[in-house]
């Protein structure tokens, strides 16, 4: 990328009613002297050493050695991160940057436009740069995701490395090592250097890894911790491991049935795709209240976090048990097969996400399905989870009046997962769950067209299961998706997909086509009860049109133009009293019930900032909790979809 554009600017000011034209120019609008990446090998091997032992200050200390030649050089800090689909490299956490050669300091200058780029002039006679800096990881969630605690850490290599501009990431070789706290163990997809024991830390506290391409390094994070367990989910030629770190040793207690469900997840995924695009796979799972939450895909691993009671409080953890199935699916969908506009040569070339409704939407679909097929969920739990998704789009996405699913594929860049005041109206990354419903419709249509002889399973094998054993990314475009569907069952799939992806209406037709319909009752199912208890929320989005904290009455969401919105409620306000009595969860529930039919409106005392006011919500429909109900006389395709493959 090289821009050296100069423009003349004409600015018009109104002064005392007189239009004044002031010519200002030429003005530099961009000046980025950053070499474009080329598909050639970088000469030599970069060495990267990370000291991750400063738990007190939560600091990663970095030393890097880069072979160089004399002349201009630009170093890049990774900005556009795979799986984030956005420019979210935490550059603000880099500090103390010092560069030297032959023991002498070398000046660096940050690019004023491409601020992730650092320019230097390598002096004659210098063949290697020594680079030192710190990654000051967040102390609490207000500063970003917490990645280091007294008991565990998450080392993401993109946060602790600079790399030379002008090269594809796969053309840069890097040998990494990490010094970990004494007595800790670690898991990850990287293989240790020759002569080192697998997953072993040397006597100096460091673990040394085999040299790999920089693209592979960034795709291979570590979890390490004081309390660690590694279990096999599949052995043989292509092993799969579950690497667990926890805040407390007791969280590592896995019952045989729980282990079998995770082993069956691997088996069911292999049956689905008929291939593997890794030589080994490592689930990284943190059971924690301290480390920041994560679910992030990689080609040979995934970063995941869950409640400390994931195993020990199994019955209360069902709502989060599709996470591993989702991230594992990404090894095929997102890492091996990837939308062409998300496939960039290095980590500082902008990405586009036009096909995220395939990348994430179909992965969300398979995450639910594989959770059911493996036994991580029962079929009933899976149906209850689908009911919650369907209810969101039936009753709580008024944003479809002005947006469609396709436009939300821009949201990783637009919103970057920041909190939104009215998410249901603004919408954000709805390509996940709305995309999931689109793929349910596709699956049902394939089954209908083939008299239930073929399904989306056949698409998955044909699209993601090709080139068994290959690690090379295979890109795709919209026509490849439609064409593969046409090979499963001839139909105008391009039209079918566009009618849902580009529509200003939620894609709900797949539910009926699968033999089920969305209904509401005045009692939540066990799955929803658990989900609300875990999140400490009360979800009345289908009735009053709000979601509120069960702990303190703070309003988390208000449905745009819903009953609560029309009464004057807004997110972040707090419910102080219900019908003249102090707010308690059961009182709000009772008030909604009492207002049903000809009852009086629900009266709420609301605190908004330092203002208190009474609002009356004119809603009389009673409690509404979503469930799925069979459509009599239709094929039950949904349960067929959820059934394990034998």
TORNU-196389 format. One record per residue (C-alpha): x, y, z. Coordinates in steps of 0.02 Angstrom, whole numbers. Layout:
TORNU-196389
[rec [X,Y,Z]]
...
end
This chain:
TORNU-196389
[rec [0,0,0]]
[rec [72,165,-51]]
[rec [-24,326,-53]]
[rec [50,498,-83]]
[rec [-105,596,-128]]
[rec [-115,786,-118]]
[rec [-278,880,-141]]
[rec [-330,1061,-138]]
[rec [-474,1097,-19]]
[rec [-603,1236,-34]]
[rec [-691,1278,128]]
[rec [-842,1394,135]]
[rec [-876,1491,294]]
[rec [-1029,1598,328]]
[rec [-979,1758,417]]
[rec [-1112,1886,457]]
[rec [-1218,1819,316]]
[rec [-1075,1831,190]]
[rec [-1011,1673,106]]
[rec [-820,1674,114]]
[rec [-719,1555,8]]
[rec [-550,1510,80]]
[rec [-429,1405,-23]]
[rec [-320,1290,79]]
[rec [-200,1177,-8]]
[rec [-119,1071,-56]]
[rec [-165,962,94]]
[rec [-92,788,121]]
[rec [-240,671,149]]
[rec [-135,514,165]]
[rec [47,467,167]]
[rec [76,284,204]]
[rec [247,222,152]]
[rec [208,42,193]]
[rec [265,-89,67]]
[rec [127,-198,-5]]
[rec [144,-384,37]]
[rec [226,-497,-91]]
[rec [219,-687,-97]]
[rec [405,-715,-71]]
[rec [502,-789,74]]
[rec [577,-673,203]]
[rec [764,-710,216]]
[rec [810,-792,380]]
[rec [714,-843,536]]
[rec [643,-720,661]]
[rec [665,-767,844]]
[rec [533,-717,970]]
[rec [547,-742,1158]]
[rec [404,-697,1275]]
[rec [422,-688,1464]]
[rec [248,-716,1538]]
[rec [299,-734,1720]]
[rec [252,-561,1787]]
[rec [83,-609,1857]]
[rec [83,-467,1984]]
[rec [85,-333,1850]]
[rec [6,-437,1709]]
[rec [146,-392,1590]]
[rec [213,-494,1443]]
[rec [395,-446,1409]]
[rec [451,-471,1230]]
[rec [621,-492,1149]]
[rec [629,-515,961]]
[rec [775,-538,841]]
[rec [746,-504,657]]
[rec [877,-536,520]]
[rec [889,-381,410]]
[rec [989,-292,275]]
[rec [1041,-110,276]]
[rec [909,14,215]]
[rec [728,61,248]]
[rec [621,-66,343]]
[rec [442,-59,405]]
[rec [384,-168,549]]
[rec [200,-204,575]]
[rec [98,-243,730]]
[rec [-47,-359,680]]
[rec [-206,-258,657]]
[rec [-336,-360,559]]
[rec [-362,-518,661]]
[rec [-437,-679,591]]
[rec [-593,-730,685]]
[rec [-620,-550,740]]
[rec [-656,-500,559]]
[rec [-602,-325,608]]
[rec [-453,-211,645]]
[rec [-443,-251,830]]
[rec [-258,-280,860]]
[rec [-226,-208,1035]]
[rec [-92,-84,983]]
[rec [-132,28,1132]]
[rec [-60,-106,1249]]
[rec [113,-103,1167]]
[rec [239,1,1267]]
[rec [425,26,1292]]
[rec [475,-9,1112]]
[rec [665,-7,1091]]
[rec [760,-62,936]]
[rec [947,-88,922]]
[rec [1079,-162,807]]
[rec [1256,-212,850]]
[rec [1221,-150,1025]]
[rec [1177,26,967]]
[rec [1002,103,976]]
[rec [910,130,812]]
[rec [775,263,798]]
[rec [600,215,744]]
[rec [454,322,686]]
[rec [271,274,688]]
[rec [180,298,524]]
[rec [57,444,548]]
[rec [-80,358,446]]
[rec [-47,171,463]]
[rec [-15,185,650]]
[rec [18,-2,667]]
[rec [174,24,560]]
[rec [347,75,625]]
[rec [478,141,503]]
[rec [665,124,532]]
[rec [825,144,431]]
[rec [940,-4,460]]
[rec [1121,60,466]]
[rec [1259,-15,361]]
[rec [1340,-164,446]]
[rec [1185,-214,544]]
[rec [1121,-388,499]]
[rec [1006,-417,646]]
[rec [885,-306,742]]
[rec [855,-332,927]]
[rec [682,-274,978]]
[rec [614,-260,1154]]
[rec [443,-204,1214]]
[rec [306,-245,1339]]
[rec [127,-297,1310]]
[rec [33,-218,1455]]
[rec [-115,-334,1466]]
[rec [-279,-268,1539]]
[rec [-293,-256,1727]]
[rec [-483,-267,1717]]
[rec [-618,-281,1584]]
[rec [-638,-92,1566]]
[rec [-468,-93,1478]]
[rec [-502,-242,1366]]
[rec [-509,-429,1383]]
[rec [-411,-494,1534]]
[rec [-280,-621,1473]]
[rec [-175,-648,1630]]
[rec [-230,-692,1807]]
[rec [-137,-764,1958]]
[rec [-188,-939,1902]]
[rec [-191,-938,1711]]
[rec [-145,-844,1554]]
[rec [-193,-838,1371]]
[rec [-44,-799,1259]]
[rec [-101,-738,1088]]
[rec [55,-718,981]]
[rec [-17,-576,877]]
[rec [-11,-466,1033]]
[rec [175,-493,1064]]
[rec [256,-486,892]]
[rec [312,-362,760]]
[rec [341,-427,584]]
[rec [417,-353,424]]
[rec [304,-270,298]]
[rec [315,-320,115]]
[rec [287,-506,138]]
[rec [143,-629,149]]
[rec [127,-692,327]]
[rec [153,-871,269]]
[rec [321,-820,196]]
[rec [394,-764,362]]
[rec [473,-899,472]]
[rec [477,-872,659]]
[rec [545,-976,803]]
[rec [452,-934,964]]
[rec [477,-975,1146]]
[rec [380,-931,1303]]
[rec [437,-922,1483]]
[rec [294,-974,1597]]
[rec [271,-966,1786]]
[rec [353,-1105,1883]]
[rec [248,-1262,1902]]
[rec [123,-1214,1767]]
[rec [71,-1323,1620]]
[rec [10,-1269,1449]]
[rec [-87,-1323,1297]]
[rec [-89,-1266,1116]]
[rec [-69,-1320,936]]
[rec [115,-1274,920]]
[rec [238,-1417,922]]
[rec [391,-1406,1034]]
[rec [564,-1392,959]]
[rec [667,-1546,920]]
[rec [737,-1627,1077]]
[rec [602,-1552,1189]]
[rec [471,-1658,1276]]
[rec [290,-1627,1221]]
[rec [202,-1497,1327]]
[rec [356,-1485,1437]]
[rec [435,-1329,1512]]
[rec [625,-1324,1516]]
[rec [728,-1304,1673]]
[rec [742,-1118,1635]]
[rec [552,-1105,1636]]
[rec [543,-1084,1448]]
[rec [460,-1190,1316]]
[rec [536,-1183,1142]]
[rec [433,-1216,987]]
[rec [474,-1275,812]]
[rec [495,-1134,685]]
[rec [333,-1102,590]]
[rec [261,-976,469]]
[rec [205,-817,554]]
[rec [27,-852,495]]
[rec [34,-1019,587]]
[rec [106,-940,744]]
[rec [-34,-812,755]]
[rec [-157,-954,727]]
[rec [-85,-1055,873]]
[rec [-115,-972,1043]]
[rec [-74,-1048,1213]]
[rec [-173,-1073,1371]]
[rec [-66,-1102,1525]]
[rec [-110,-1119,1707]]
[rec [-76,-1176,1883]]
[rec [-223,-1298,1876]]
[rec [-215,-1396,1714]]
[rec [-283,-1557,1641]]
[rec [-262,-1633,1468]]
[rec [-377,-1771,1407]]
[rec [-389,-1865,1244]]
[rec [-546,-1845,1140]]
[rec [-479,-1946,993]]
[rec [-319,-2043,971]]
[rec [-239,-2130,825]]
[rec [-160,-2043,676]]
[rec [-257,-1881,702]]
[rec [-267,-1848,890]]
[rec [-381,-1721,972]]
[rec [-351,-1657,1148]]
[rec [-451,-1555,1272]]
[rec [-331,-1442,1370]]
[rec [-414,-1367,1524]]
[rec [-354,-1230,1640]]
[rec [-456,-1177,1790]]
[rec [-463,-1051,1931]]
[rec [-470,-1196,2052]]
[rec [-416,-1378,2041]]
[rec [-589,-1442,2087]]
[rec [-660,-1376,1922]]
[rec [-556,-1505,1828]]
[rec [-661,-1652,1889]]
[rec [-735,-1730,1732]]
[rec [-862,-1870,1746]]
[rec [-852,-2014,1620]]
[rec [-1018,-1967,1538]]
[rec [-959,-1787,1515]]
[rec [-797,-1844,1437]]
[rec [-892,-1960,1320]]
[rec [-1002,-1816,1258]]
[rec [-846,-1719,1210]]
[rec [-770,-1872,1127]]
[rec [-933,-1896,1032]]
[rec [-923,-1715,974]]
[rec [-762,-1757,883]]
[rec [-836,-1918,813]]
[rec [-995,-1834,752]]
[rec [-898,-1693,669]]
[rec [-791,-1818,578]]
[rec [-946,-1911,519]]
[rec [-1021,-1747,460]]
[rec [-874,-1681,361]]
[rec [-788,-1843,312]]
[rec [-618,-1758,323]]
[rec [-493,-1673,437]]
[rec [-386,-1524,394]]
[rec [-264,-1538,537]]
[rec [-135,-1666,596]]
[rec [-191,-1639,776]]
[rec [-318,-1526,861]]
[rec [-314,-1445,1032]]
[rec [-466,-1374,1118]]
[rec [-410,-1241,1242]]
[rec [-539,-1221,1380]]
[rec [-528,-1100,1527]]
[rec [-649,-1131,1670]]
[rec [-643,-962,1751]]
[rec [-723,-809,1827]]
[rec [-560,-712,1810]]
[rec [-495,-731,1632]]
[rec [-593,-635,1500]]
[rec [-725,-732,1405]]
[rec [-679,-798,1234]]
[rec [-733,-911,1092]]
[rec [-609,-896,949]]
[rec [-572,-1016,808]]
[rec [-405,-1076,741]]
[rec [-358,-1207,614]]
[rec [-287,-1334,737]]
[rec [-356,-1266,900]]
[rec [-484,-1151,977]]
[rec [-488,-1033,1126]]
[rec [-640,-1057,1237]]
[rec [-697,-1007,1409]]
[rec [-839,-1064,1519]]
[rec [-905,-1053,1696]]
[rec [-797,-1137,1829]]
[rec [-942,-1259,1855]]
[rec [-941,-1318,1674]]
[rec [-909,-1497,1732]]
[rec [-947,-1491,1918]]
[rec [-1116,-1403,1897]]
[rec [-1159,-1489,1734]]
[rec [-1348,-1477,1742]]
[rec [-1341,-1287,1757]]
[rec [-1218,-1261,1614]]
[rec [-1318,-1320,1463]]
[rec [-1342,-1148,1381]]
[rec [-1154,-1132,1350]]
[rec [-1118,-1307,1290]]
[rec [-1131,-1271,1104]]
[rec [-972,-1164,1111]]
[rec [-846,-1304,1081]]
[rec [-951,-1374,940]]
[rec [-958,-1203,858]]
[rec [-771,-1169,869]]
[rec [-724,-1345,815]]
[rec [-833,-1327,660]]
[rec [-730,-1175,614]]
[rec [-582,-1287,577]]
[rec [-679,-1335,420]]
[rec [-788,-1181,397]]
[rec [-686,-1023,417]]
[rec [-510,-1090,428]]
[rec [-497,-1220,289]]
[rec [-639,-1150,182]]
[rec [-646,-961,194]]
[rec [-732,-820,103]]
[rec [-611,-747,-24]]
[rec [-630,-569,42]]
[rec [-584,-626,218]]
[rec [-425,-710,156]]
[rec [-288,-580,163]]
[rec [-100,-598,135]]
[rec [-50,-528,304]]
[rec [-126,-456,461]]
[rec [-125,-274,406]]
[rec [-223,-289,244]]
[rec [-407,-246,271]]
[rec [-533,-387,272]]
[rec [-711,-391,205]]
[rec [-845,-507,271]]
[rec [-978,-520,136]]
[rec [-998,-708,164]]
[rec [-999,-708,354]]
[rec [-1176,-777,348]]
[rec [-1091,-935,282]]
[rec [-932,-926,388]]
[rec [-1022,-888,552]]
[rec [-1204,-922,511]]
[rec [-1181,-1102,454]]
[rec [-1056,-1130,594]]
[rec [-1187,-1071,718]]
[rec [-1308,-1195,639]]
[rec [-1186,-1341,652]]
[rec [-1138,-1288,828]]
[rec [-1317,-1319,885]]
[rec [-1335,-1478,782]]
[rec [-1170,-1556,839]]
[rec [-1207,-1511,1020]]
[rec [-1366,-1616,1004]]
[rec [-1289,-1757,902]]
[rec [-1146,-1777,1026]]
[rec [-1252,-1774,1185]]
[rec [-1185,-1607,1247]]
[rec [-1368,-1560,1231]]
[rec [-1522,-1668,1233]]
[rec [-1639,-1650,1084]]
[rec [-1759,-1554,1197]]
[rec [-1623,-1433,1250]]
[rec [-1575,-1404,1068]]
[rec [-1757,-1368,1022]]
[rec [-1772,-1248,1169]]
[rec [-1613,-1159,1113]]
[rec [-1683,-1144,936]]
[rec [-1847,-1076,1007]]
[rec [-1752,-935,1093]]
[rec [-1665,-891,928]]
[rec [-1829,-897,831]]
[rec [-1915,-787,962]]
[rec [-1776,-658,946]]
[rec [-1813,-641,762]]
[rec [-2001,-656,776]]
[rec [-2019,-522,910]]
[rec [-1858,-430,946]]
[rec [-1775,-373,785]]
[rec [-1869,-218,726]]
[rec [-1705,-168,643]]
[rec [-1756,-272,492]]
[rec [-1863,-122,443]]
[rec [-1704,-36,384]]
[rec [-1567,-170,375]]
[rec [-1544,-345,307]]
[rec [-1432,-490,357]]
[rec [-1308,-450,220]]
[rec [-1279,-274,286]]
[rec [-1240,-341,460]]
[rec [-1085,-428,389]]
[rec [-1006,-254,400]]
[rec [-1034,-244,588]]
[rec [-867,-314,647]]
[rec [-790,-159,567]]
[rec [-933,-38,603]]
[rec [-967,-79,785]]
[rec [-816,-187,832]]
[rec [-924,-275,962]]
[rec [-944,-119,1067]]
[rec [-1105,-109,1170]]
[rec [-1251,-32,1076]]
[rec [-1394,70,1151]]
[rec [-1533,-17,1050]]
[rec [-1457,-175,979]]
[rec [-1625,-245,926]]
[rec [-1654,-93,814]]
[rec [-1475,-56,764]]
[rec [-1438,-243,741]]
[rec [-1261,-308,751]]
[rec [-1182,-465,679]]
[rec [-1352,-544,651]]
[rec [-1269,-649,518]]
[rec [-1235,-771,661]]
[rec [-1410,-816,721]]
[rec [-1511,-753,574]]
[rec [-1385,-845,466]]
[rec [-1418,-1000,571]]
[rec [-1603,-988,531]]
[rec [-1563,-967,346]]
[rec [-1465,-1129,348]]
[rec [-1607,-1218,438]]
[rec [-1717,-1164,292]]
[rec [-1587,-1229,169]]
[rec [-1575,-1397,259]]
[rec [-1764,-1416,262]]
[rec [-1776,-1371,77]]
[rec [-1642,-1498,28]]
[rec [-1737,-1631,122]]
[rec [-1901,-1582,41]]
[rec [-1828,-1581,-135]]
[rec [-1749,-1753,-113]]
[rec [-1891,-1833,-14]]
[rec [-1778,-1833,139]]
[rec [-1639,-1930,53]]
[rec [-1514,-1786,54]]
[rec [-1481,-1641,172]]
[rec [-1360,-1505,224]]
[rec [-1248,-1646,286]]
[rec [-1216,-1686,102]]
[rec [-1173,-1503,68]]
[rec [-1053,-1502,217]]
[rec [-961,-1655,152]]
[rec [-954,-1588,-26]]
[rec [-903,-1411,21]]
[rec [-795,-1429,177]]
[rec [-744,-1611,163]]
[rec [-640,-1594,4]]
[rec [-451,-1617,2]]
[rec [-445,-1725,158]]
[rec [-286,-1691,256]]
[rec [-246,-1527,169]]
[rec [-206,-1373,277]]
[rec [-204,-1252,130]]
[rec [-344,-1124,139]]
[rec [-472,-1151,2]]
[rec [-569,-991,-33]]
[rec [-746,-976,-97]]
[rec [-869,-849,-168]]
[rec [-1059,-843,-169]]
[rec [-1071,-940,-332]]
[rec [-969,-1082,-256]]
[rec [-1095,-1098,-115]]
[rec [-1246,-1095,-230]]
[rec [-1161,-1213,-352]]
[rec [-1122,-1343,-220]]
[rec [-1302,-1337,-158]]
[rec [-1359,-1363,-337]]
[rec [-1250,-1517,-345]]
[rec [-1339,-1588,-193]]
[rec [-1514,-1550,-259]]
[rec [-1546,-1448,-418]]
[rec [-1638,-1285,-377]]
[rec [-1620,-1097,-397]]
[rec [-1514,-1083,-241]]
[rec [-1445,-912,-282]]
[rec [-1622,-842,-280]]
[rec [-1666,-941,-123]]
[rec [-1516,-873,-28]]
[rec [-1534,-693,-88]]
[rec [-1719,-693,-40]]
[rec [-1665,-721,140]]
[rec [-1496,-636,154]]
[rec [-1556,-476,69]]
[rec [-1732,-470,139]]
[rec [-1800,-341,261]]
[rec [-1883,-480,358]]
[rec [-1818,-613,477]]
[rec [-1786,-784,396]]
[rec [-1911,-888,496]]
[rec [-1983,-1004,362]]
[rec [-1862,-1146,396]]
[rec [-1946,-1186,560]]
[rec [-2114,-1232,483]]
[rec [-2024,-1322,342]]
[rec [-1942,-1428,476]]
[rec [-2110,-1476,552]]
[rec [-2114,-1357,701]]
[rec [-2187,-1189,748]]
[rec [-2148,-1056,877]]
[rec [-2276,-1040,1017]]
[rec [-2281,-948,1182]]
[rec [-2337,-1002,1354]]
[rec [-2336,-916,1524]]
[rec [-2197,-1030,1591]]
[rec [-2016,-1038,1532]]
[rec [-1937,-1203,1489]]
[rec [-1794,-1274,1592]]
[rec [-1665,-1217,1464]]
[rec [-1725,-1036,1468]]
[rec [-1735,-1037,1658]]
[rec [-1555,-1094,1666]]
[rec [-1499,-967,1537]]
[rec [-1581,-824,1631]]
[rec [-1512,-884,1797]]
[rec [-1335,-893,1726]]
[rec [-1348,-720,1649]]
[rec [-1444,-651,1797]]
[rec [-1573,-576,1681]]
[rec [-1760,-577,1657]]
[rec [-1807,-584,1472]]
[rec [-1975,-503,1439]]
[rec [-1932,-447,1264]]
[rec [-2083,-542,1192]]
[rec [-2203,-460,1315]]
[rec [-2158,-293,1396]]
[rec [-2017,-274,1270]]
[rec [-1872,-264,1391]]
[rec [-1732,-366,1469]]
[rec [-1687,-324,1648]]
[rec [-1557,-380,1773]]
[rec [-1631,-495,1905]]
[rec [-1497,-436,2024]]
[rec [-1524,-247,2029]]
[rec [-1664,-204,1908]]
[rec [-1550,-120,1780]]
[rec [-1628,-120,1607]]
[rec [-1514,-209,1482]]
[rec [-1620,-192,1326]]
[rec [-1781,-109,1269]]
[rec [-1868,-163,1110]]
[rec [-1882,-19,989]]
[rec [-2063,42,982]]
[rec [-2115,-96,1103]]
[rec [-2230,-66,1253]]
[rec [-2088,-19,1373]]
[rec [-2009,96,1242]]
[rec [-2175,186,1212]]
[rec [-2195,209,1399]]
[rec [-2027,299,1407]]
[rec [-1905,165,1464]]
[rec [-1727,162,1398]]
[rec [-1578,46,1419]]
[rec [-1467,78,1572]]
[rec [-1613,147,1671]]
[rec [-1657,53,1831]]
[rec [-1822,-17,1892]]
[rec [-1842,44,2072]]
[rec [-2020,-11,2108]]
[rec [-2160,-113,2028]]
[rec [-2340,-62,2061]]
[rec [-2285,41,2211]]
[rec [-2173,-91,2292]]
[rec [-1984,-114,2289]]
[rec [-1921,-203,2132]]
[rec [-1900,-389,2149]]
[rec [-1898,-512,2004]]
[rec [-2055,-603,2062]]
[rec [-2150,-439,2080]]
[rec [-2116,-391,1900]]
[rec [-2173,-562,1843]]
[rec [-2330,-552,1949]]
[rec [-2369,-377,1883]]
[rec [-2361,-436,1702]]
[rec [-2480,-578,1745]]
[rec [-2599,-462,1838]]
[rec [-2607,-341,1691]]
[rec [-2666,-476,1571]]
[rec [-2831,-443,1484]]
[rec [-2927,-297,1558]]
[rec [-2802,-271,1701]]
[rec [-2720,-107,1742]]
[rec [-2554,-61,1658]]
[rec [-2391,-112,1739]]
[rec [-2332,37,1841]]
[rec [-2145,58,1861]]
[rec [-2042,182,1960]]
[rec [-1887,210,1854]]
[rec [-1721,292,1892]]
[rec [-1636,365,1738]]
[rec [-1478,459,1784]]
[rec [-1527,564,1934]]
[rec [-1709,575,1880]]
[rec [-1849,469,1953]]
[rec [-2013,450,1862]]
[rec [-2164,336,1859]]
[rec [-2209,255,1693]]
[rec [-2360,149,1650]]
[rec [-2329,11,1523]]
[rec [-2490,-19,1429]]
[rec [-2465,-205,1395]]
[rec [-2599,-335,1430]]
[rec [-2539,-493,1341]]
[rec [-2472,-585,1493]]
[rec [-2310,-680,1508]]
[rec [-2237,-748,1345]]
[rec [-2101,-879,1344]]
[rec [-2051,-962,1180]]
[rec [-2065,-1148,1144]]
[rec [-2070,-1257,990]]
[rec [-2224,-1359,951]]
[rec [-2247,-1493,819]]
[rec [-2352,-1454,667]]
[rec [-2467,-1604,657]]
[rec [-2463,-1699,494]]
[rec [-2294,-1635,434]]
[rec [-2127,-1726,426]]
[rec [-2023,-1703,583]]
[rec [-1865,-1646,496]]
[rec [-1795,-1551,646]]
[rec [-1776,-1705,755]]
[rec [-1701,-1796,606]]
[rec [-1573,-1655,591]]
[rec [-1530,-1665,776]]
[rec [-1515,-1855,785]]
[rec [-1337,-1925,800]]
[rec [-1260,-2007,648]]
[rec [-1224,-2191,674]]
end
